[in-house]
């Protein structure tokens, strides 16, 4: 298994992984048109190229022994809709593992990489993340690392609005 910072050349591979993991995790929640709209918008090539090129963003792509993408992580300057959240804080924006690869400790390894990165990049600052209100498995992982629920917000997926929780970990 290999953990790497993805490059622009890997956008197609990253894009496929992102679309697959989001659909595996949440696809059942949305009408097909809403899901397609979101996937095209959130994981479009131009958008991913911009996100990968932004030096403030931290990425890790996990490849299996055959070179197939199986998990990924993206950390960004914090931007969740919470009164205490600031760009000088760090945020775990995305952390996904293919369902077929879950249970192997990849989520925990990515979480540890994220927390180490955020502590180094934003020393002493709160760490943030957003999580779907019904994703109890992810919430359990985040709580195990010291995150607490501090707010709620609405996240649009096409015309559908998801109820999300804001979690924060204070230094």
C-alpha positions in Angstrom: 0.0 0.0 0.0 1.2 3.5 -0.9 0.2 6.9 0.5 1.0 9.7 -2.0 0.2 13.3 -2.7 -1.8 13.1 -6.0 -0.7 15.0 -9.1 -2.6 16.6 -11.9 -1.9 13.5 -14.0 -3.9 11.4 -11.4 -7.1 13.5 -11.7 -8.9 10.8 -13.6 -8.0 8.1 -11.1 -8.8 10.5 -8.1 -12.1 11.6 -9.8 -13.3 8.0 -10.2 -12.4 7.2 -6.6 -14.2 10.3 -5.3 -17.3 9.6 -7.4 -17.4 5.9 -6.3 -16.8 6.5 -2.6 -19.4 9.3 -2.4 -22.0 7.1 -4.3 -21.2 4.1 -2.2 -21.7 6.1 1.0 -24.5 8.4 0.1 -25.9 7.6 -3.4 -29.0 5.9 -1.9 -30.1 9.3 -0.4 -30.6 11.2 -3.6 -32.7 11.3 -6.7 -30.5 10.3 -9.7 -30.5 13.8 -11.1 -29.4 15.4 -7.8 -26.6 12.8 -7.4 -25.4 13.3 -11.0 -25.4 17.1 -10.6 -23.4 17.0 -7.4 -20.8 14.5 -8.7 -20.3 16.6 -11.9 -19.9 19.8 -9.9 -17.9 18.6 -6.9 -15.6 16.3 -8.8 -15.2 18.0 -12.1 -11.7 18.0 -13.7 -11.2 21.8 -13.5 -12.3 22.0 -9.9 -10.0 19.1 -8.9 -7.1 20.7 -10.7 -7.7 23.9 -8.8 -7.9 22.1 -5.5 -4.8 20.0 -6.2 -2.8 23.1 -7.2 -3.8 25.1 -4.1 -0.8 24.9 -1.7 -3.0 25.4 1.3 -4.7 22.0 0.6 -3.2 18.8 1.8 -4.0 15.6 -0.1 -3.2 11.9 0.5 -4.2 9.3 -2.1 -3.9 5.6 -1.1 -3.0 3.1 -3.8 -3.1 -0.6 -3.4 -0.4 -3.0 -4.5 -1.7 -2.9 -8.1 -1.7 0.9 -8.2 -5.5 1.2 -7.9 -6.8 4.1 -5.8 -8.7 2.9 -2.7 -8.9 5.8 -0.3 -8.2 9.5 0.0 -8.0 12.5 2.3 -8.2 16.3 1.7 -7.5 18.9 4.3 -8.2 22.6 3.7 -8.3 26.0 5.5 -11.5 25.8 7.6 -14.6 27.2 6.1 -17.6 25.6 7.8 -20.6 27.8 8.6 -19.9 28.2 12.3 -19.3 31.5 14.2 -16.0 30.3 15.6 -14.6 28.7 12.4 -11.8 30.7 10.7 -9.5 30.1 7.7 -6.6 30.2 10.2 -8.0 26.9 11.5 -7.7 23.6 9.7 -10.5 21.4 8.3 -10.7 17.8 7.3 -12.9 18.3 4.2 -12.9 14.8 2.8 -11.9 11.4 4.1 -13.2 8.4 2.1 -12.3 4.7 1.8 -13.8 2.3 -0.7 -16.3 0.0 1.0 -14.3 -3.0 -0.2 -11.3 -1.7 1.7 -13.0 -0.7 4.9 -12.0 -2.5 8.1 -8.3 -2.5 7.2 -7.4 0.6 9.3 -7.2 3.0 6.4 -9.7 5.4 7.9 -7.6 5.6 11.1 -4.4 6.0 9.2 -5.8 8.8 7.1 -7.2 10.4 10.2 -3.8 10.4 11.9 -2.2 11.9 8.8 -4.9 14.6 8.8 -4.5 15.4 12.5 -0.7 15.5 12.2 -0.9 17.8 9.1 -3.4 20.1 10.8 -1.4 20.3 14.0 1.7 21.2 12.0 0.0 23.7 9.6 -2.3 25.3 12.2 -0.4 24.9 15.5 -2.7 25.5 18.5 -5.8 26.1 16.3 -9.1 24.2 16.4 -9.6 21.4 13.9 -12.9 21.2 12.1 -15.0 18.8 9.9 -18.5 18.3 8.7 -20.3 15.0 8.7 -23.7 13.8 7.6 -26.1 13.7 10.6 -26.9 10.0 10.0 -23.3 8.8 9.4 -22.9 7.3 12.9 -19.8 5.2 11.9 -17.8 8.3 10.8 -19.0 10.2 13.9 -17.7 7.4 16.1 -14.3 7.6 14.4 -14.2 11.4 14.8 -15.3 11.3 18.5 -12.6 8.7 19.2 -10.1 11.3 18.0 -11.5 14.0 20.3 -13.9 15.8 18.0 -17.2 17.0 19.5 -20.4 18.2 17.8 -20.6 22.0 18.0 -23.2 22.9 15.3 -25.3 21.9 12.4 -25.8 23.1 8.8 -27.4 22.3 5.5 -25.4 20.8 2.7 -26.9 20.9 -0.8 -26.6 17.9 -3.1 -28.4 19.0 -6.2 -31.9 20.1 -5.0 -31.6 17.9 -1.9 -30.5 19.4 1.3 -28.7 17.2 3.8 -28.7 17.8 7.5 -25.0 17.9 8.5 -23.2 18.2 11.9 -20.1 20.4 12.5 -17.5 18.8 14.7 -14.5 20.5 16.3 -11.4 19.4 18.1 -9.9 22.0 20.3 -6.1 21.9 21.0 
